[in-house]
Amino acid sequence: MYHLPHRFGGRECGFPVSQDALHQFDDILPAQRSLCGDGNLEMHFAEMEQQSGLAPSLNWTTAVENYISLKDISGL
């Protein structure tokens, strides 16, 4: 719904932001950002992925399948 609002009766409300405006937050935000927002959770899922023997995601289909498998394994 977020990336395709027109499919759900929504509309794009974004606006352009200059790089200069974004750089003012460089001191506030950590230099290395976690992909999922929680480094511990990201590390946990990486370990689960290795232990489960899942093949690396090469496209969106296998990424979704791996996500569902990891979700089932973790009990979420």
mmCIF file of the N, C-alpha and C atoms, coordinates in Angstrom:
data_MODEL
# 
_entry.id   MODEL 
# 
loop_
_atom_site.group_PDB 
_atom_site.id 
_atom_site.type_symbol 
_atom_site.label_atom_id 
_atom_site.label_alt_id 
_atom_site.label_comp_id 
_atom_site.label_asym_id 
_atom_site.label_entity_id 
_atom_site.label_seq_id 
_atom_site.pdbx_PDB_ins_code 
_atom_site.Cartn_x 
_atom_site.Cartn_y 
_atom_site.Cartn_z 
_atom_site.occupancy 
_atom_site.B_iso_or_equiv 
_atom_site.pdbx_formal_charge 
_atom_site.auth_seq_id 
_atom_site.auth_comp_id 
_atom_site.auth_asym_id 
_atom_site.auth_atom_id 
_atom_site.pdbx_PDB_model_num 
ATOM 1   N N  . MET A 1 1  ? 0.827  -1.185  0.000  1.00 0.00 ? 1  MET A N  1 
ATOM 2   C CA . MET A 1 1  ? 0.000  0.000   0.000  1.00 0.00 ? 1  MET A CA 1 
ATOM 3   C C  . MET A 1 1  ? 0.878  1.257   0.000  1.00 0.00 ? 1  MET A C  1 
ATOM 4   N N  . TYR A 1 2  ? 2.031  1.169   0.679  1.00 0.00 ? 2  TYR A N  1 
ATOM 5   C CA . TYR A 1 2  ? 2.894  2.339   0.778  1.00 0.00 ? 2  TYR A CA 1 
ATOM 6   C C  . TYR A 1 2  ? 3.504  2.690   -0.574 1.00 0.00 ? 2  TYR A C  1 
ATOM 7   N N  . HIS A 1 3  ? 4.003  1.671   -1.287 1.00 0.00 ? 3  HIS A N  1 
ATOM 8   C CA . HIS A 1 3  ? 4.701  1.931   -2.538 1.00 0.00 ? 3  HIS A CA 1 
ATOM 9   C C  . HIS A 1 3  ? 3.770  2.059   -3.744 1.00 0.00 ? 3  HIS A C  1 
ATOM 10  N N  . LEU A 1 4  ? 2.560  1.583   -3.638 1.00 0.00 ? 4  LEU A N  1 
ATOM 11  C CA . LEU A 1 4  ? 1.614  1.641   -4.749 1.00 0.00 ? 4  LEU A CA 1 
ATOM 12  C C  . LEU A 1 4  ? 0.276  2.218   -4.280 1.00 0.00 ? 4  LEU A C  1 
ATOM 13  N N  . PRO A 1 5  ? 0.267  3.436   -3.787 1.00 0.00 ? 5  PRO A N  1 
ATOM 14  C CA . PRO A 1 5  ? -0.964 3.985   -3.206 1.00 0.00 ? 5  PRO A CA 1 
ATOM 15  C C  . PRO A 1 5  ? -2.113 4.076   -4.198 1.00 0.00 ? 5  PRO A C  1 
ATOM 16  N N  . HIS A 1 6  ? -1.804 4.289   -5.482 1.00 0.00 ? 6  HIS A N  1 
ATOM 17  C CA . HIS A 1 6  ? -2.872 4.429   -6.480 1.00 0.00 ? 6  HIS A CA 1 
ATOM 18  C C  . HIS A 1 6  ? -3.701 3.155   -6.616 1.00 0.00 ? 6  HIS A C  1 
ATOM 19  N N  . ARG A 1 7  ? -3.130 2.004   -6.270 1.00 0.00 ? 7  ARG A N  1 
ATOM 20  C CA . ARG A 1 7  ? -3.877 0.751   -6.360 1.00 0.00 ? 7  ARG A CA 1 
ATOM 21  C C  . ARG A 1 7  ? -4.886 0.598   -5.227 1.00 0.00 ? 7  ARG A C  1 
ATOM 22  N N  . PHE A 1 8  ? -4.767 1.414   -4.205 1.00 0.00 ? 8  PHE A N  1 
ATOM 23  C CA . PHE A 1 8  ? -5.622 1.288   -3.035 1.00 0.00 ? 8  PHE A CA 1 
ATOM 24  C C  . PHE A 1 8  ? -6.415 2.567   -2.767 1.00 0.00 ? 8  PHE A C  1 
ATOM 25  N N  . GLY A 1 9  ? -6.566 3.378   -3.803 1.00 0.00 ? 9  GLY A N  1 
ATOM 26  C CA . GLY A 1 9  ? -7.345 4.599   -3.656 1.00 0.00 ? 9  GLY A CA 1 
ATOM 27  C C  . GLY A 1 9  ? -6.618 5.718   -2.939 1.00 0.00 ? 9  GLY A C  1 
ATOM 28  N N  . GLY A 1 10 ? -5.303 5.551   -2.739 1.00 0.00 ? 10 GLY A N  1 
ATOM 29  C CA . GLY A 1 10 ? -4.523 6.584   -2.076 1.00 0.00 ? 10 GLY A CA 1 
ATOM 30  C C  . GLY A 1 10 ? -3.861 7.503   -3.081 1.00 0.00 ? 10 GLY A C  1 
ATOM 31  N N  . ARG A 1 11 ? -3.023 8.379   -2.583 1.00 0.00 ? 11 ARG A N  1 
ATOM 32  C CA . ARG A 1 11 ? -2.293 9.276   -3.481 1.00 0.00 ? 11 ARG A CA 1 
ATOM 33  C C  . ARG A 1 11 ? -0.898 9.507   -2.924 1.00 0.00 ? 11 ARG A C  1 
ATOM 34  N N  . GLU A 1 12 ? -0.004 9.895   -3.785 1.00 0.00 ? 12 GLU A N  1 
ATOM 35  C CA . GLU A 1 12 ? 1.381  10.163  -3.410 1.00 0.00 ? 12 GLU A CA 1 
ATOM 36  C C  . GLU A 1 12 ? 1.450  11.500  -2.693 1.00 0.00 ? 12 GLU A C  1 
ATOM 37  N N  . CYS A 1 13 ? 1.947  11.505  -1.485 1.00 0.00 ? 13 CYS A N  1 
ATOM 38  C CA . CYS A 1 13 ? 2.045  12.735  -0.696 1.00 0.00 ? 13 CYS A CA 1 
ATOM 39  C C  . CYS A 1 13 ? 3.497  13.131  -0.434 1.00 0.00 ? 13 CYS A C  1 
ATOM 40  N N  . GLY A 1 14 ? 4.430  12.450  -1.098 1.00 0.00 ? 14 GLY A N  1 
ATOM 41  C CA . GLY A 1 14 ? 5.839  12.741  -0.889 1.00 0.00 ? 14 GLY A CA 1 
ATOM 42  C C  . GLY A 1 14 ? 6.247  14.059  -1.510 1.00 0.00 ? 14 GLY A C  1 
ATOM 43  N N  . PHE A 1 15 ? 7.413  14.510  -1.146 1.00 0.00 ? 15 PHE A N  1 
ATOM 44  C CA . PHE A 1 15 ? 7.963  15.729  -1.721 1.00 0.00 ? 15 PHE A CA 1 
ATOM 45  C C  . PHE A 1 15 ? 9.475  15.588  -1.796 1.00 0.00 ? 15 PHE A C  1 
ATOM 46  N N  . PRO A 1 16 ? 10.091 16.235  -2.773 1.00 0.00 ? 16 PRO A N  1 
ATOM 47  C CA . PRO A 1 16 ? 11.543 16.112  -2.925 1.00 0.00 ? 16 PRO A CA 1 
ATOM 48  C C  . PRO A 1 16 ? 12.284 16.809  -1.786 1.00 0.00 ? 16 PRO A C  1 
ATOM 49  N N  . VAL A 1 17 ? 13.410 16.212  -1.396 1.00 0.00 ? 17 VAL A N  1 
ATOM 50  C CA . VAL A 1 17 ? 14.259 16.775  -0.348 1.00 0.00 ? 17 VAL A CA 1 
ATOM 51  C C  . VAL A 1 17 ? 15.684 16.824  -0.892 1.00 0.00 ? 17 VAL A C  1 
ATOM 52  N N  . SER A 1 18 ? 16.343 17.943  -0.722 1.00 0.00 ? 18 SER A N  1 
ATOM 53  C CA . SER A 1 18 ? 17.703 18.095  -1.240 1.00 0.00 ? 18 SER A CA 1 
ATOM 54  C C  . SER A 1 18 ? 18.694 17.293  -0.397 1.00 0.00 ? 18 SER A C  1 
ATOM 55  N N  . GLN A 1 19 ? 19.818 16.934  -0.995 1.00 0.00 ? 19 GLN A N  1 
ATOM 56  C CA . GLN A 1 19 ? 20.866 16.228  -0.282 1.00 0.00 ? 19 GLN A CA 1 
ATOM 57  C C  . GLN A 1 19 ? 21.425 17.082  0.853  1.00 0.00 ? 19 GLN A C  1 
ATOM 58  N N  . ASP A 1 20 ? 21.484 18.391  0.637  1.00 0.00 ? 20 ASP A N  1 
ATOM 59  C CA . ASP A 1 20 ? 21.964 19.289  1.692  1.00 0.00 ? 20 ASP A CA 1 
ATOM 60  C C  . ASP A 1 20 ? 21.075 19.200  2.935  1.00 0.00 ? 20 ASP A C  1 
ATOM 61  N N  . ALA A 1 21 ? 19.770 19.137  2.717  1.00 0.00 ? 21 ALA A N  1 
ATOM 62  C CA . ALA A 1 21 ? 18.843 19.033  3.846  1.00 0.00 ? 21 ALA A CA 1 
ATOM 63  C C  . ALA A 1 21 ? 19.029 17.698  4.572  1.00 0.00 ? 21 ALA A C  1 
ATOM 64  N N  . LEU A 1 22 ? 19.298 16.635  3.829  1.00 0.00 ? 22 LEU A N  1 
ATOM 65  C CA . LEU A 1 22 ? 19.498 15.321  4.442  1.00 0.00 ? 22 LEU A CA 1 
ATOM 66  C C  . LEU A 1 22 ? 20.801 15.245  5.226  1.00 0.00 ? 22 LEU A C  1 
ATOM 67  N N  . HIS A 1 23 ? 21.835 15.929  4.745  1.00 0.00 ? 23 HIS A N  1 
ATOM 68  C CA . HIS A 1 23 ? 23.143 15.876  5.405  1.00 0.00 ? 23 HIS A CA 1 
ATOM 69  C C  . HIS A 1 23 ? 23.137 16.512  6.790  1.00 0.00 ? 23 HIS A C  1 
ATOM 70  N N  . GLN A 1 24 ? 22.153 17.335  7.088  1.00 0.00 ? 24 GLN A N  1 
ATOM 71  C CA . GLN A 1 24 ? 22.107 17.935  8.419  1.00 0.00 ? 24 GLN A CA 1 
ATOM 72  C C  . GLN A 1 24 ? 21.845 16.892  9.511  1.00 0.00 ? 24 GLN A C  1 
ATOM 73  N N  . PHE A 1 25 ? 21.393 15.689  9.106  1.00 0.00 ? 25 PHE A N  1 
ATOM 74  C CA . PHE A 1 25 ? 21.119 14.621  10.070 1.00 0.00 ? 25 PHE A CA 1 
ATOM 75  C C  . PHE A 1 25 ? 22.273 13.634  10.195 1.00 0.00 ? 25 PHE A C  1 
ATOM 76  N N  . ASP A 1 26 ? 23.364 13.839  9.462  1.00 0.00 ? 26 ASP A N  1 
ATOM 77  C CA . ASP A 1 26 ? 24.495 12.911  9.498  1.00 0.00 ? 26 ASP A CA 1 
ATOM 78  C C  . ASP A 1 26 ? 25.067 12.735  10.897 1.00 0.00 ? 26 ASP A C  1 
ATOM 79  N N  . ASP A 1 27 ? 25.095 13.781  11.691 1.00 0.00 ? 27 ASP A N  1 
ATOM 80  C CA . ASP A 1 27 ? 25.652 13.691  13.045 1.00 0.00 ? 27 ASP A CA 1 
ATOM 81  C C  . ASP A 1 27 ? 24.707 12.984  14.012 1.00 0.00 ? 27 ASP A C  1 
ATOM 82  N N  . ILE A 1 28 ? 23.430 13.003  13.712 1.00 0.00 ? 28 ILE A N  1 
ATOM 83  C CA . ILE A 1 28 ? 22.425 12.429  14.608 1.00 0.00 ? 28 ILE A CA 1 
ATOM 84  C C  . ILE A 1 28 ? 22.264 10.929  14.377 1.00 0.00 ? 28 ILE A C  1 
ATOM 85  N N  . LEU A 1 29 ? 22.223 10.534  13.111 1.00 0.00 ? 29 LEU A N  1 
ATOM 86  C CA . LEU A 1 29 ? 21.976 9.140   12.759 1.00 0.00 ? 29 LEU A CA 1 
ATOM 87  C C  . LEU A 1 29 ? 23.272 8.343   12.765 1.00 0.00 ? 29 LEU A C  1 
ATOM 88  N N  . PRO A 1 30 ? 23.223 7.074   13.151 1.00 0.00 ? 30 PRO A N  1 
ATOM 89  C CA . PRO A 1 30 ? 24.438 6.257   13.131 1.00 0.00 ? 30 PRO A CA 1 
ATOM 90  C C  . PRO A 1 30 ? 24.951 6.069   11.709 1.00 0.00 ? 30 PRO A C  1 
ATOM 91  N N  . ALA A 1 31 ? 26.269 5.949   11.577 1.00 0.00 ? 31 ALA A N  1 
ATOM 92  C CA . ALA A 1 31 ? 26.879 5.822   10.254 1.00 0.00 ? 31 ALA A CA 1 
ATOM 93  C C  . ALA A 1 31 ? 26.451 4.535   9.570  1.00 0.00 ? 31 ALA A C  1 
ATOM 94  N N  . GLN A 1 32 ? 26.396 3.445   10.303 1.00 0.00 ? 32 GLN A N  1 
ATOM 95  C CA . GLN A 1 32 ? 25.980 2.182   9.721  1.00 0.00 ? 32 GLN A CA 1 
ATOM 96  C C  . GLN A 1 32 ? 24.590 1.853   10.226 1.00 0.00 ? 32 GLN A C  1 
ATOM 97  N N  . ARG A 1 33 ? 23.647 1.842   9.320  1.00 0.00 ? 33 ARG A N  1 
ATOM 98  C CA . ARG A 1 33 ? 22.263 1.579   9.699  1.00 0.00 ? 33 ARG A CA 1 
ATOM 99  C C  . ARG A 1 33 ? 21.923 0.121   9.436  1.00 0.00 ? 33 ARG A C  1 
ATOM 100 N N  . SER A 1 34 ? 21.200 -0.465  10.327 1.00 0.00 ? 34 SER A N  1 
ATOM 101 C CA . SER A 1 34 ? 20.747 -1.837  10.185 1.00 0.00 ? 34 SER A CA 1 
ATOM 102 C C  . SER A 1 34 ? 19.628 -1.877  9.147  1.00 0.00 ? 34 SER A C  1 
ATOM 103 N N  . LEU A 1 35 ? 19.603 -2.936  8.353  1.00 0.00 ? 35 LEU A N  1 
ATOM 104 C CA . LEU A 1 35 ? 18.579 -3.046  7.319  1.00 0.00 ? 35 LEU A CA 1 
ATOM 105 C C  . LEU A 1 35 ? 17.178 -3.151  7.894  1.00 0.00 ? 35 LEU A C  1 
ATOM 106 N N  . CYS A 1 36 ? 17.040 -3.802  9.025  1.00 0.00 ? 36 CYS A N  1 
ATOM 107 C CA . CYS A 1 36 ? 15.703 -3.985  9.591  1.00 0.00 ? 36 CYS A CA 1 
ATOM 108 C C  . CYS A 1 36 ? 15.441 -3.049  10.765 1.00 0.00 ? 36 CYS A C  1 
ATOM 109 N N  . GLY A 1 37 ? 16.407 -2.217  11.112 1.00 0.00 ? 37 GLY A N  1 
ATOM 110 C CA . GLY A 1 37 ? 16.205 -1.281  12.197 1.00 0.00 ? 37 GLY A CA 1 
ATOM 111 C C  . GLY A 1 37 ? 16.619 -1.802  13.563 1.00 0.00 ? 37 GLY A C  1 
ATOM 112 N N  . ASP A 1 38 ? 16.892 -3.086  13.662 1.00 0.00 ? 38 ASP A N  1 
ATOM 113 C CA . ASP A 1 38 ? 17.304 -3.688  14.929 1.00 0.00 ? 38 ASP A CA 1 
ATOM 114 C C  . ASP A 1 38 ? 18.457 -4.641  14.635 1.00 0.00 ? 38 ASP A C  1 
ATOM 115 N N  . GLY A 1 39 ? 19.668 -4.229  14.987 1.00 0.00 ? 39 GLY A N  1 
ATOM 116 C CA . GLY A 1 39 ? 20.848 -5.032  14.693 1.00 0.00 ? 39 GLY A CA 1 
ATOM 117 C C  . GLY A 1 39 ? 20.804 -6.412  15.307 1.00 0.00 ? 39 GLY A C  1 
ATOM 118 N N  . ASN A 1 40 ? 20.279 -6.530  16.522 1.00 0.00 ? 40 ASN A N  1 
ATOM 119 C CA . ASN A 1 40 ? 20.185 -7.833  17.172 1.00 0.00 ? 40 ASN A CA 1 
ATOM 120 C C  . ASN A 1 40 ? 19.227 -8.755  16.430 1.00 0.00 ? 40 ASN A C  1 
ATOM 121 N N  . LEU A 1 41 ? 18.096 -8.216  16.023 1.00 0.00 ? 41 LEU A N  1 
ATOM 122 C CA . LEU A 1 41 ? 17.120 -9.019  15.293 1.00 0.00 ? 41 LEU A CA 1 
ATOM 123 C C  . LEU A 1 41 ? 17.678 -9.426  13.933 1.00 0.00 ? 41 LEU A C  1 
ATOM 124 N N  . GLU A 1 42 ? 18.368 -8.508  13.278 1.00 0.00 ? 42 GLU A N  1 
ATOM 125 C CA . GLU A 1 42 ? 18.966 -8.811  11.979 1.00 0.00 ? 42 GLU A CA 1 
ATOM 126 C C  . GLU A 1 42 ? 19.997 -9.941  12.114 1.00 0.00 ? 42 GLU A C  1 
ATOM 127 N N  . MET A 1 43 ? 20.825 -9.884  13.161 1.00 0.00 ? 43 MET A N  1 
ATOM 128 C CA . MET A 1 43 ? 21.821 -10.920 13.401 1.00 0.00 ? 43 MET A CA 1 
ATOM 129 C C  . MET A 1 43 ? 21.133 -12.258 13.707 1.00 0.00 ? 43 MET A C  1 
ATOM 130 N N  . HIS A 1 44 ? 20.050 -12.223 14.482 1.00 0.00 ? 44 HIS A N  1 
ATOM 131 C CA . HIS A 1 44 ? 19.298 -13.432 14.816 1.00 0.00 ? 44 HIS A CA 1 
ATOM 132 C C  . HIS A 1 44 ? 18.762 -14.103 13.550 1.00 0.00 ? 44 HIS A C  1 
ATOM 133 N N  . PHE A 1 45 ? 18.174 -13.316 12.651 1.00 0.00 ? 45 PHE A N  1 
ATOM 134 C CA . PHE A 1 45 ? 17.632 -13.882 11.419 1.00 0.00 ? 45 PHE A CA 1 
ATOM 135 C C  . PHE A 1 45 ? 18.743 -14.389 10.502 1.00 0.00 ? 45 PHE A C  1 
ATOM 136 N N  . ALA A 1 46 ? 19.896 -13.728 10.491 1.00 0.00 ? 46 ALA A N  1 
ATOM 137 C CA . ALA A 1 46 ? 21.025 -14.202 9.682  1.00 0.00 ? 46 ALA A CA 1 
ATOM 138 C C  . ALA A 1 46 ? 21.502 -15.559 10.186 1.00 0.00 ? 46 ALA A C  1 
ATOM 139 N N  . GLU A 1 47 ? 21.570 -15.716 11.517 1.00 0.00 ? 47 GLU A N  1 
ATOM 140 C CA . GLU A 1 47 ? 21.963 -17.000 12.097 1.00 0.00 ? 47 GLU A CA 1 
ATOM 141 C C  . GLU A 1 47 ? 20.928 -18.082 11.779 1.00 0.00 ? 47 GLU A C  1 
ATOM 142 N N  . MET A 1 48 ? 19.658 -17.735 11.887 1.00 0.00 ? 48 MET A N  1 
ATOM 143 C CA . MET A 1 48 ? 18.591 -18.696 11.580 1.00 0.00 ? 48 MET A CA 1 
ATOM 144 C C  . MET A 1 48 ? 18.664 -19.118 10.120 1.00 0.00 ? 48 MET A C  1 
ATOM 145 N N  . GLU A 1 49 ? 18.957 -18.165 9.243  1.00 0.00 ? 49 GLU A N  1 
ATOM 146 C CA . GLU A 1 49 ? 19.037 -18.469 7.811  1.00 0.00 ? 49 GLU A CA 1 
ATOM 147 C C  . GLU A 1 49 ? 20.168 -19.460 7.547  1.00 0.00 ? 49 GLU A C  1 
ATOM 148 N N  . GLN A 1 50 ? 21.314 -19.265 8.198  1.00 0.00 ? 50 GLN A N  1 
ATOM 149 C CA . GLN A 1 50 ? 22.440 -20.181 8.021  1.00 0.00 ? 50 GLN A CA 1 
ATOM 150 C C  . GLN A 1 50 ? 22.102 -21.565 8.556  1.00 0.00 ? 50 GLN A C  1 
ATOM 151 N N  . GLN A 1 51 ? 21.489 -21.623 9.717  1.00 0.00 ? 51 GLN A N  1 
ATOM 152 C CA . GLN A 1 51 ? 21.170 -22.900 10.351 1.00 0.00 ? 51 GLN A CA 1 
ATOM 153 C C  . GLN A 1 51 ? 20.080 -23.663 9.600  1.00 0.00 ? 51 GLN A C  1 
ATOM 154 N N  . SER A 1 52 ? 19.179 -22.942 8.959  1.00 0.00 ? 52 SER A N  1 
ATOM 155 C CA . SER A 1 52 ? 18.063 -23.597 8.276  1.00 0.00 ? 52 SER A CA 1 
ATOM 156 C C  . SER A 1 52 ? 18.460 -24.170 6.931  1.00 0.00 ? 52 SER A C  1 
ATOM 157 N N  . GLY A 1 53 ? 19.593 -23.704 6.377  1.00 0.00 ? 53 GLY A N  1 
ATOM 158 C CA . GLY A 1 53 ? 20.030 -24.203 5.079  1.00 0.00 ? 53 GLY A CA 1 
ATOM 159 C C  . GLY A 1 53 ? 19.275 -23.597 3.916  1.00 0.00 ? 53 GLY A C  1 
ATOM 160 N N  . LEU A 1 54 ? 18.616 -22.464 4.139  1.00 0.00 ? 54 LEU A N  1 
ATOM 161 C CA . LEU A 1 54 ? 17.893 -21.806 3.052  1.00 0.00 ? 54 LEU A CA 1 
ATOM 162 C C  . LEU A 1 54 ? 18.875 -21.305 1.996  1.00 0.00 ? 54 LEU A C  1 
ATOM 163 N N  . ALA A 1 55 ? 18.484 -21.432 0.749  1.00 0.00 ? 55 ALA A N  1 
ATOM 164 C CA . ALA A 1 55 ? 19.314 -20.923 -0.344 1.00 0.00 ? 55 ALA A CA 1 
ATOM 165 C C  . ALA A 1 55 ? 19.271 -19.397 -0.339 1.00 0.00 ? 55 ALA A C  1 
ATOM 166 N N  . PRO A 1 56 ? 20.349 -18.734 -0.743 1.00 0.00 ? 56 PRO A N  1 
ATOM 167 C CA . PRO A 1 56 ? 20.344 -17.269 -0.798 1.00 0.00 ? 56 PRO A CA 1 
ATOM 168 C C  . PRO A 1 56 ? 19.242 -16.764 -1.731 1.00 0.00 ? 56 PRO A C  1 
ATOM 169 N N  . SER A 1 57 ? 18.660 -15.645 -1.385 1.00 0.00 ? 57 SER A N  1 
ATOM 170 C CA . SER A 1 57 ? 17.601 -15.055 -2.205 1.00 0.00 ? 57 SER A CA 1 
ATOM 171 C C  . SER A 1 57 ? 18.215 -14.405 -3.435 1.00 0.00 ? 57 SER A C  1 
ATOM 172 N N  . LEU A 1 58 ? 17.838 -14.894 -4.597 1.00 0.00 ? 58 LEU A N  1 
ATOM 173 C CA . LEU A 1 58 ? 18.362 -14.353 -5.845 1.00 0.00 ? 58 LEU A CA 1 
ATOM 174 C C  . LEU A 1 58 ? 17.352 -13.451 -6.549 1.00 0.00 ? 58 LEU A C  1 
ATOM 175 N N  . ASN A 1 59 ? 16.092 -13.535 -6.122 1.00 0.00 ? 59 ASN A N  1 
ATOM 176 C CA . ASN A 1 59 ? 15.045 -12.690 -6.702 1.00 0.00 ? 59 ASN A CA 1 
ATOM 177 C C  . ASN A 1 59 ? 13.960 -12.501 -5.650 1.00 0.00 ? 59 ASN A C  1 
ATOM 178 N N  . TRP A 1 60 ? 12.954 -11.731 -5.975 1.00 0.00 ? 60 TRP A N  1 
ATOM 179 C CA . TRP A 1 60 ? 11.929 -11.412 -4.977 1.00 0.00 ? 60 TRP A CA 1 
ATOM 180 C C  . TRP A 1 60 ? 11.128 -12.646 -4.568 1.00 0.00 ? 60 TRP A C  1 
ATOM 181 N N  . THR A 1 61 ? 10.963 -13.610 -5.480 1.00 0.00 ? 61 THR A N  1 
ATOM 182 C CA . THR A 1 61 ? 10.177 -14.802 -5.164 1.00 0.00 ? 61 THR A CA 1 
ATOM 183 C C  . THR A 1 61 ? 10.865 -15.627 -4.077 1.00 0.00 ? 61 THR A C  1 
ATOM 184 N N  . THR A 1 62 ? 12.155 -15.876 -4.248 1.00 0.00 ? 62 THR A N  1 
ATOM 185 C CA . THR A 1 62 ? 12.866 -16.654 -3.232 1.00 0.00 ? 62 THR A CA 1 
ATOM 186 C C  . THR A 1 62 ? 13.029 -15.850 -1.944 1.00 0.00 ? 62 THR A C  1 
ATOM 187 N N  . ALA A 1 63 ? 13.114 -14.534 -2.043 1.00 0.00 ? 63 ALA A N  1 
ATOM 188 C CA . ALA A 1 63 ? 13.189 -13.703 -0.839 1.00 0.00 ? 63 ALA A CA 1 
ATOM 189 C C  . ALA A 1 63 ? 11.905 -13.842 -0.024 1.00 0.00 ? 63 ALA A C  1 
ATOM 190 N N  . VAL A 1 64 ? 10.763 -13.832 -0.693 1.00 0.00 ? 64 VAL A N  1 
ATOM 191 C CA . VAL A 1 64 ? 9.474  -13.995 0.003  1.00 0.00 ? 64 VAL A CA 1 
ATOM 192 C C  . VAL A 1 64 ? 9.382  -15.389 0.612  1.00 0.00 ? 64 VAL A C  1 
ATOM 193 N N  . GLU A 1 65 ? 9.795  -16.406 -0.140 1.00 0.00 ? 65 GLU A N  1 
ATOM 194 C CA . GLU A 1 65 ? 9.760  -17.773 0.382  1.00 0.00 ? 65 GLU A CA 1 
ATOM 195 C C  . GLU A 1 65 ? 10.658 -17.908 1.610  1.00 0.00 ? 65 GLU A C  1 
ATOM 196 N N  . ASN A 1 66 ? 11.862 -17.329 1.549  1.00 0.00 ? 66 ASN A N  1 
ATOM 197 C CA . ASN A 1 66 ? 12.767 -17.375 2.706  1.00 0.00 ? 66 ASN A CA 1 
ATOM 198 C C  . ASN A 1 66 ? 12.188 -16.616 3.886  1.00 0.00 ? 66 ASN A C  1 
ATOM 199 N N  . TYR A 1 67 ? 11.573 -15.485 3.624  1.00 0.00 ? 67 TYR A N  1 
ATOM 200 C CA . TYR A 1 67 ? 10.955 -14.700 4.697  1.00 0.00 ? 67 TYR A CA 1 
ATOM 201 C C  . TYR A 1 67 ? 9.882  -15.519 5.404  1.00 0.00 ? 67 TYR A C  1 
ATOM 202 N N  . ILE A 1 68 ? 9.023  -16.160 4.627  1.00 0.00 ? 68 ILE A N  1 
ATOM 203 C CA . ILE A 1 68 ? 7.945  -16.964 5.209  1.00 0.00 ? 68 ILE A CA 1 
ATOM 204 C C  . ILE A 1 68 ? 8.531  -18.137 5.985  1.00 0.00 ? 68 ILE A C  1 
ATOM 205 N N  . SER A 1 69 ? 9.564  -18.769 5.439  1.00 0.00 ? 69 SER A N  1 
ATOM 206 C CA . SER A 1 69 ? 10.200 -19.885 6.141  1.00 0.00 ? 69 SER A CA 1 
ATOM 207 C C  . SER A 1 69 ? 10.811 -19.424 7.450  1.00 0.00 ? 69 SER A C  1 
ATOM 208 N N  . LEU A 1 70 ? 11.537 -18.301 7.440  1.00 0.00 ? 70 LEU A N  1 
ATOM 209 C CA . LEU A 1 70 ? 12.149 -17.786 8.655  1.00 0.00 ? 70 LEU A CA 1 
ATOM 210 C C  . LEU A 1 70 ? 11.089 -17.355 9.670  1.00 0.00 ? 70 LEU A C  1 
ATOM 211 N N  . LYS A 1 71 ? 10.006 -16.815 9.173  1.00 0.00 ? 71 LYS A N  1 
ATOM 212 C CA . LYS A 1 71 ? 8.920  -16.414 10.074 1.00 0.00 ? 71 LYS A CA 1 
ATOM 213 C C  . LYS A 1 71 ? 8.319  -17.649 10.747 1.00 0.00 ? 71 LYS A C  1 
ATOM 214 N N  . ASP A 1 72 ? 8.124  -18.704 9.975  1.00 0.00 ? 72 ASP A N  1 
ATOM 215 C CA . ASP A 1 72 ? 7.586  -19.944 10.553 1.00 0.00 ? 72 ASP A CA 1 
ATOM 216 C C  . ASP A 1 72 ? 8.559  -20.551 11.562 1.00 0.00 ? 72 ASP A C  1 
ATOM 217 N N  . ILE A 1 73 ? 9.857  -20.550 11.224 1.00 0.00 ? 73 ILE A N  1 
ATOM 218 C CA . ILE A 1 73 ? 10.863 -21.117 12.116 1.00 0.00 ? 73 ILE A CA 1 
ATOM 219 C C  . ILE A 1 73 ? 10.921 -20.349 13.431 1.00 0.00 ? 73 ILE A C  1 
ATOM 220 N N  . SER A 1 74 ? 10.811 -19.013 13.340 1.00 0.00 ? 74 SER A N  1 
ATOM 221 C CA . SER A 1 74 ? 10.926 -18.189 14.544 1.00 0.00 ? 74 SER A CA 1 
ATOM 222 C C  . SER A 1 74 ? 9.632  -18.149 15.351 1.00 0.00 ? 74 SER A C  1 
ATOM 223 N N  . GLY A 1 75 ? 8.548  -18.634 14.770 1.00 0.00 ? 75 GLY A N  1 
ATOM 224 C CA . GLY A 1 75 ? 7.277  -18.657 15.489 1.00 0.00 ? 75 GLY A CA 1 
ATOM 225 C C  . GLY A 1 75 ? 6.570  -17.322 15.515 1.00 0.00 ? 75 GLY A C  1 
ATOM 226 N N  . LEU A 1 76 ? 6.889  -16.441 14.581 1.00 0.00 ? 76 LEU A N  1 
ATOM 227 C CA . LEU A 1 76 ? 6.220  -15.134 14.534 1.00 0.00 ? 76 LEU A CA 1 
ATOM 228 C C  . LEU A 1 76 ? 4.945  -15.198 13.732 1.00 0.00 ? 76 LEU A C  1 
# 
